Amino acid sequence: MKNSPSVSFFKNAWNLVKLYWESKDVKKEFIEAFKKEYIDKVPQWHYGAAFCGKSRTNNSLESGNNVLKNFFNRVKK
């Protein structure tokens, strides 16, 4: 999804990922947490959303990954 060239492509990719996860019985809590953190909150993290000349790294995603990790570590306890 991070290589999406446009917002519409990004949204379509998300729908496919979500359907795939549902078919593989990924926990609904994870899908909803991912959607809340990466799709609803800041959907402009894909490459197509970067300004011309802007570095295209995923370093800003690391804080989002931490939020998900912390959420699921709390749920397990």
Secondary structure by P-SEA (a helix, b strand, c coil): ccccccaaaaaaaaaaaaaaaaaacccaaaaaaaaaccccccccccccccccccccccccaaaaaaaaaaaaaaaac
